[in-house]
Amino acid sequence: MLDELRTRYAFLTLKVRSDWIHPFQLKSILMRSCRVGIQFPQWLLTQKKVVELDLSNTSISGTLPKWLHDMPILELYLSHNHISGTILKFPSMVNIVDLSHNYIPGLIPQNIGDMVPTLESFLLDDNLINDLIPNSLCKIVTLNELDLSKNMLFGNLPQYQGVSGEIPNIRVIKFSSNNLSRIIPSFIGHLSGLYWLQLNNNSLYGELLLGLRNCTCLLGLDLSENGFSGNIPGWIGEPESLKILRFHNNMFNGMIPSQLCQLLGLQIIDLANNNLEKSISFCFGNLIGMILNGECFGIEVLEWSNENMIQTMHENEVEYSTTLLCLVNMDLSRNNLTGTIPEELSLLSSTIPESMSNLSFMSHLNLPYNNLSGRIPTGNQLQTLNDPSIYVGNIVHRGAFVLKKCSIDGHSQPSPISTSHEETYEGDELKKVWFYLVIMSGYATGLWRVIGVLLFKKN
């Protein structure tokens, strides 16, 4: 007896009569990226044993049907459709719910913690949810992954109100791109298994939660585009597994803690658009995570191959997903980085550490709009990162070029110094032009000779 229908990624179109009576009871219906019509297929009404239903990217629209609640579904995948209508209920025994990338408006049921007590993964990102995040989500001790990003959620982050020994084992939290405010709740510091925390693009504020130092398994921490303030604490260098650290566009001040150099696996560090001061630590050249990344070695691929994150590259926001694990970026732009110089020598600026030239696989480096000066280190990767915008707004030089501070229009112009090598280069270019002219004229002369002979014979 047929118990599994698997046409996932086959891009088939399923057409059945409305009165079709099927001779089977399926347990798994996996039809991702097929075409089943604009409504939920009516033949699903009589399927009483379905535990896995995948109708993602099938162009289904409308609301979630009521009969779906009564199915014994454990895994429900309905992402990348046109589903609308408020969420009223879920199958009570469901473990995985993926309704991401739809048009679901309204509220999340406030009693969702009682409604689906065995929920493990809840993905509702990229919808139109306009509500508070229910505190009852924190009651689900089996919850492992929670993604509510890219909605219109507002208010506080959820507060845990249960017994301390029953805190959920959440490993992934994504609340980015909402309207959330206030401070990070203390219970997040008790999530010892947390490895991915994205709270970027909200209105959160305050100093960094001290309890985050207990999250020793963190791989990615993104608190960018908020209102966090105070110093970046030294304990931020304690989670040895940390690979992505983004504090972009906050109000952090003080110096960049040297403890960051303990994060040998760090691949992305984005501290741009803050009020950080003093010099760049020389030990940044010890970040071997940036050296090894060219071959993507030592990366827990299964842990974060499906994660995504926004990076600002030359004032443009780019979202990385499948290539994120091979991305390397250091952005310290738009701060107040200066060196600590004795007062009697007057106020001078700090230099770019020579050790940074050891980062041989770095693909992006942003240092504009600081007070850095001196020679740009040579060797390895820094030799190839020759885009002047990397250093704009500083006074640094590389060989015969001096990159001066920006003028009012925001552009800096290099001042070239003529050398004998440049004159030789221009002479070589002139010889190449004459060479190609001679070849083309010879080709044209020979072609007309052939055409002339043919015309003569024809006459």
C-alpha positions in Angstrom: 0.0 0.0 0.0 1.3 3.4 -1.0 2.2 5.5 2.2 4.6 8.1 0.8 4.2 10.6 -2.1 7.6 12.2 -2.9 7.7 14.6 -5.8 9.9 17.2 -4.1 11.7 19.6 -6.5 10.3 17.7 -9.5 8.4 20.9 -10.6 5.4 18.8 -11.6 1.9 20.1 -12.1 -0.8 18.0 -10.3 -4.3 18.0 -11.8 -7.0 15.8 -10.3 -10.8 15.9 -10.4 -12.6 17.4 -7.5 -14.5 14.2 -6.9 -11.4 12.0 -7.1 -11.4 9.1 -4.5 -7.9 8.0 -3.8 -7.2 4.4 -2.8 -4.4 5.1 -0.3 -3.7 6.7 3.1 -0.4 8.6 3.0 2.0 9.2 5.9 4.3 11.5 4.0 3.3 14.0 1.3 6.4 15.8 0.0 5.5 18.0 -3.0 7.8 21.0 -2.6 8.1 23.2 -5.7 5.3 21.4 -7.5 2.1 23.0 -8.8 -1.0 21.8 -6.9 -3.4 24.7 -7.6 -4.0 28.0 -5.8 -5.9 26.4 -2.9 -5.1 23.5 -0.6 -5.8 20.3 -2.5 -9.2 18.9 -1.5 -8.1 15.3 -1.6 -6.0 16.0 1.5 -9.3 16.2 3.5 -9.5 12.4 3.6 -5.8 11.8 4.5 -6.0 10.8 8.2 -2.5 9.5 8.7 -0.2 12.3 7.4 2.7 13.0 9.8 4.9 14.9 7.3 3.4 17.5 4.9 5.6 19.6 2.6 3.8 22.0 0.2 6.4 24.7 0.2 6.7 26.9 -2.9 3.6 25.5 -4.5 1.8 28.9 -5.0 -0.9 28.0 -2.5 -2.9 31.0 -1.3 -5.8 31.6 1.1 -6.0 30.8 4.8 -4.9 27.7 6.7 -7.8 25.2 6.4 -9.5 24.1 9.7 -9.2 20.5 8.8 -5.4 20.8 8.9 -5.6 21.2 12.7 -7.1 17.7 13.1 -4.3 15.9 11.2 -1.7 14.0 13.2 1.0 16.1 11.5 4.5 16.2 13.1 6.3 18.3 10.4 4.5 21.0 8.5 6.3 22.9 5.7 4.3 25.6 3.9 7.0 28.3 3.3 7.3 30.5 0.1 3.6 30.6 -0.7 0.8 33.2 -0.6 -0.9 32.1 2.5 -2.8 34.8 4.3 -5.3 35.0 7.2 -4.6 34.9 10.9 -3.2 31.8 12.7 -5.9 30.3 14.9 -4.6 26.8 15.7 -1.9 24.2 14.9 -2.0 20.4 15.0 -1.4 19.7 18.7 1.4 17.2 18.2 3.4 19.2 15.6 7.2 19.4 16.1 8.2 21.6 13.1 6.2 24.5 11.7 7.6 26.4 8.7 5.3 29.2 7.5 8.1 31.6 6.5 7.9 33.9 3.4 4.1 34.2 3.3 1.6 37.0 3.9 0.2 36.0 7.3 -1.0 39.0 9.2 -2.4 39.6 12.7 -1.5 37.9 15.9 0.4 34.9 17.2 -1.9 32.9 19.6 -1.0 34.0 23.1 -1.5 30.5 24.4 0.8 28.9 21.7 2.9 27.4 24.5 -0.1 25.3 25.6 -1.3 24.7 22.1 1.9 23.0 20.8 3.8 21.8 23.8 6.2 19.6 21.8 7.2 22.3 19.2 10.9 22.1 18.3 11.2 24.5 15.3 8.9 27.5 14.7 9.7 29.6 11.5 7.4 32.5 10.9 9.9 34.9 9.3 9.1 37.3 6.5 5.4 37.7 7.1 3.1 40.5 8.3 2.7 39.6 12.0 1.8 42.7 14.0 1.8 41.7 17.6 3.7 41.2 20.8 5.8 38.0 21.1 3.9 35.7 23.4 5.6 34.9 26.6 4.2 31.4 26.4 6.7 30.5 23.7 9.3 30.3 26.5 7.2 27.5 28.2 8.0 25.1 25.3 10.9 23.2 26.8 11.5 21.3 23.5 11.8 24.5 21.5 15.1 24.5 19.5 14.8 27.1 16.8 12.7 30.3 16.8 12.7 32.7 13.8 10.2 35.6 13.8 12.4 38.0 11.8 11.2 40.4 9.2 7.7 41.0 10.6 6.2 44.0 12.4 6.5 42.7 16.0 6.7 45.3 18.7 7.1 45.6 22.4 9.5 43.7 24.6 11.4 40.5 23.9 9.6 37.5 25.6 10.1 37.0 29.3 10.6 33.5 30.8 8.2 33.1 33.7 8.6 29.4 34.5 10.8 27.3 36.8 14.6 27.9 36.3 15.1 24.2 35.7 12.7 24.1 32.7 14.2 26.8 30.5 13.9 25.7 26.8 16.9 24.4 25.0 16.8 27.1 22.3 19.8 27.1 20.0 18.7 29.6 17.3 16.9 32.9 18.0 16.2 35.3 15.2 14.1 38.4 15.9 15.8 40.8 13.4 14.0 43.5 11.4 11.1 44.2 13.7 10.1 47.0 16.0 11.2 45.4 19.3 12.3 47.7 22.1 13.7 47.7 25.7 16.6 45.6 26.9 17.7 42.0 26.3 15.9 39.8 28.9 18.0 38.0 31.4 16.8 34.5 30.7 18.7 34.6 27.3 21.9 34.4 29.4 20.7 31.0 30.7 20.5 29.4 27.3 23.7 27.5 27.5 23.2 25.8 24.1 22.5 29.0 22.2 24.7 29.3 19.1 22.9 31.8 16.9 21.4 35.1 18.2 20.2 37.8 15.7 18.5 40.8 17.2 19.6 43.3 14.6 17.5 46.2 13.1 15.3 46.8 16.1 15.1 49.5 18.8 16.8 47.7 21.7 19.0 49.6 24.0 21.1 49.5 27.2 24.5 47.8 27.8 25.3 44.3 26.8 23.6 41.6 28.9 26.3 40.2 31.2 24.6 36.8 31.0 25.6 36.5 27.4 29.1 35.4 28.6 27.4 32.2 29.7 26.4 31.4 26.1 29.7 29.7 25.4 28.5 27.9 22.2 27.8 31.1 20.3 28.7 31.0 16.6 26.9 34.2 15.5 26.0 37.3 17.5 24.3 40.1 15.6 23.1 43.1 17.6 23.6 45.7 14.8 21.2 48.6 14.0 20.0 49.1 17.6 20.7 51.6 20.4 23.1 49.6 22.6 25.6 51.7 24.4 28.5 51.6 26.9 31.9 49.8 26.4 32.3 46.6 24.6 33.2 44.3 27.5 36.3 42.2 27.6 34.3 39.0 28.2 33.1 39.2 24.6 36.3 37.3 23.8 35.4 34.3 25.9 33.1 32.3 23.5 35.8 30.5 21.7 33.4 29.3 19.0 32.3 32.8 17.9 32.8 33.4 14.2 30.5 36.3 13.5 30.3 39.5 15.6 28.2 42.4 14.4 27.7 45.5 16.5 27.2 47.8 13.4 25.5 51.1 14.0 25.0 51.3 17.8 26.4 53.7 20.3 29.2 51.7 21.8 32.1 53.8 23.0 35.6 53.2 24.5 38.3 51.2 23.0 38.0 47.9 21.0 38.9 45.3 23.6 42.0 43.3 23.0 40.3 40.2 24.2 38.7 40.0 20.7 42.0 38.6 19.6 41.3 35.5 21.6 38.5 34.6 19.1 40.8 32.8 16.7 37.9 31.5 14.6 36.4 34.9 14.0 35.6 35.5 10.3 33.3 38.6 10.4 33.8 41.5 12.8 31.6 44.6 12.1 32.0 47.4 14.6 31.3 50.2 12.2 29.2 53.3 13.0 29.9 53.5 16.7 31.9 55.9 18.9 34.9 53.6 19.4 38.2 55.2 20.3 42.0 54.6 20.4 44.0 52.4 18.1 43.4 49.1 16.4 45.0 46.4 18.3 48.1 44.9 16.8 46.9 41.4 17.7 44.2 41.5 15.0 46.7 39.9 12.8 46.4 36.7 14.9 42.8 36.1 13.7 43.5 32.9 11.9 39.9 32.3 11.2 40.3 34.9 8.4 43.5 33.2 7.2 42.0 29.7 6.9 38.7 30.9 5.5 39.9 30.8 1.8 39.4 27.0 2.0 36.5 27.0 4.5 38.3 24.6 6.8 37.4 24.0 10.4 33.8 25.2 10.0 30.8 23.4 11.5 29.0 23.3 8.2 26.0 21.4 9.6 25.6 23.9 12.4 25.2 27.1 10.3 25.1 26.2 6.6 21.4 27.3 6.5 21.9 30.6 8.4 21.8 34.0 6.8 23.1 37.4 7.7 23.2 40.9 6.3 26.6 42.6 5.7 27.3 46.2 4.7 29.8 46.3 1.8 30.7 49.8 0.7 27.5 51.3 1.9 25.4 48.6 0.3 23.5 45.9 2.4 24.0 42.4 1.1 22.3 39.3 2.5 24.5 36.2 2.6 23.1 32.7 3.1 24.8 29.7 1.5 28.1 31.6 1.0 28.1 33.0 4.5 30.4 30.3 5.9 33.1 31.3 3.4 32.8 35.1 3.9 35.5 37.1 5.7 34.9 40.8 6.5 36.4 43.4 8.9 34.5 46.7 9.1 35.7 49.3 11.6 34.6 52.3 9.6 33.0 55.5 10.9 34.4 55.5 14.5 36.8 57.8 16.3 39.9 55.5 16.2 43.0 57.4 17.2 46.3 56.5 18.9 47.3 57.2 22.5 50.1 59.7 22.1 51.9 61.7 24.8 50.5 65.2 25.1 53.9 66.8 24.6 54.2 65.4 21.2 50.8 66.9 20.3 47.8 64.9 19.1 48.8 62.5 16.5 46.8 59.6 14.9 47.5 55.9 15.1 48.7 53.7 12.3 47.3 50.6 10.7 49.0 47.6 12.4 51.7 46.0 10.2 50.4 42.6 11.4 47.1 43.0 9.5 49.0 42.3 6.3 49.1 38.6 7.4 45.4 38.1 6.8 45.9 36.4 3.4 42.3 35.4 2.6 40.3 38.5 3.6 37.9 39.6 1.0 36.6 42.9 2.4 38.2 45.5 4.6 36.5 48.8 5.6 38.4 51.5 7.6 37.0 54.7 6.2 36.2 57.9 8.2 38.6 57.4 11.1 41.8 59.3 12.0 44.2 56.6 10.8 47.5 57.7 9.2 50.8 56.4 8.0 51.8 53.8 5.5 49.4 51.0 4.4 51.1 47.7 5.3 52.3 45.7 2.3 52.3 41.9 1.7 49.7 39.2 1.2 46.0 40.2 1.0 46.3 43.9 1.8 48.4 44.3 -1.3 45.4 43.4 -3.4 42.8 45.4 -1.5 43.6 48.6 -3.5 40.2 50.2 -3.6 40.7 53.8 -2.3 37.3 53.8 -0.6 38.7 51.3 2.0 40.8 54.0 3.5 38.9 57.2 2.6 38.6 59.8 5.3 42.1 58.9 6.7 45.6 60.1 5.9 47.4 57.0 4.7 49.9 56.2 1.9 50.9 53.3 -0.2 54.1 53.7 -2.1 53.8 56.6 -4.5 50.1 57.3 -3.6 48.8 59.4 -0.7 45.1 59.0 0.2 44.1 62.2 1.9 41.1 63.0 4.0 37.8 63.4 2.1 36.8 66.8 0.7 33.3 68.2 1.2 31.9 66.2 -1.7 33.0 62.9 -0.1 35.6 61.9 -2.6 39.3 61.6 -2.1 41.8 61.8 -5.0 45.1 60.1 -5.0 48.2 62.2 -5.9 50.2 60.2 -8.4 53.9 60.8 -8.7 55.3 60.3 -12.2 58.1 57.7 -12.5 60.2 56.3 -15.2 58.1 53.1 -15.0 55.0 55.0 -15.9 56.7 56.6 -19.0 57.9 53.2 -20.1 54.4 51.9 -19.7 53.0 54.6 -22.0 55.7 53.9 -24.6 54.7 50.2 -24.6 51.1 51.1 -25.1 52.0 53.3 -28.2 54.0 50.4 -29.7 51.0 48.1 -29.3 48.7 50.6 -31.1 51.0 50.8 -34.1 51.4 47.0 -34.2 47.6 46.4 -34.4 47.2 49.2 -37.1 49.8 47.5 -39.3 48.1 44.1 -39.0 44.7 45.5 -39.8 45.9 47.4 -42.9 47.7 44.3 -44.1 44.6 42.2 -43.7 42.4 44.8 -45.5 44.9 44.9 -48.4 45.0 41.2 -48.9 41.2 40.9 -48.7 40.8 43.4 -51.5 43.3 41.6 -53.7 41.3 38.4 -53.5 38.1 40.3 -54.2 39.7 42.1 -57.2 40.9 38.7 -58.7 37.4 37.2 -58.4 35.8 40.2 -60.1 38.3 40.2 -62.9 37.7 36.5 -63.6 33.9 37.0 -63.6 34.2 39.8 -66.2 
